[in-house]
Amino acid sequence: AQSVTQLDSQVPVFEEAPVELRCNYSSSVSVYLFWYVQYPNQGLQLLLKYLSGSTLVKGINGFEAEFNKSQTSFHLRKPSVHISDTAEYFCAVSTSGTYKYIFGTGTRLKVLA
Amino acid sequence: GAGVSQSPRYKVAKRGQDVALRCDPISGHVSLFWYQQALGQGPEFLTYFQNEAQLDKSGLPSDRFFAERPEGSVSTLKIQRTQQEDSAVYLCASSPRTDSGNTIYFGEGSWLTVV
């Protein structure tokens, strides 16, 4: 069975500083990996996903993530954050042949002025 | 085009009351998911439909939870005899395909509070 671990429940960071949100997964088969963002009182919106190929994936709003198979990680990064990036970020995993997406518990990013 | 629409957005139910939550997926989307998101937690899978067929209901927490999608479009999640532990946001999501690398599109959720 697959699982996702987001070790950081909250990450405060100053505006224009870089940020990394960590995600580790567990799976015995090849995985597909996703990052979703949830703004207050809204649904989840896809930021980026890794299916295959290049391990560096670029998404919307200047975010990127790197798939590291040996470390079973898919950390999300942004070189310079804005106040508007304040939200909850969820990492998710699925595997070929299934339709179920397994989500982590989320990381609350708070960008400070 | 229109996204995934859920109603009601907010529902307060007295313990023991039955509730029904509606999901209108994006038109033409084959796959439909229901997730439950407790406060401070990530979404937890409840059930999956492919068109009108409910292929997986392994995440439904008890037999008080029931979901249907009779015509392969609109879906309803019904909770009978609600309990306080049912308080959560219920998220509906849809996808145009059935393969697992596909992007799923979420609605804004139905916030259920059981008092």
Interface residues (C-beta under 8 A of the other chain):
Chain A: V4 Q6 Y32 F34 Y36 N41 Q42 G43 L44 Q45 L46 K49 L51 F90 S94 T95 S96 G97 T98 Y99 K100 Y101 I102 F103 G104 T105 G106
Chain B: G3 V4 S31 F33 Y35 G40 Q41 G42 P43 E44 F45 Y48 Q50 L55 D56 L91 A93 T98 D99 S100 G101 T103 I104 Y105 F106 G107 E108 G109
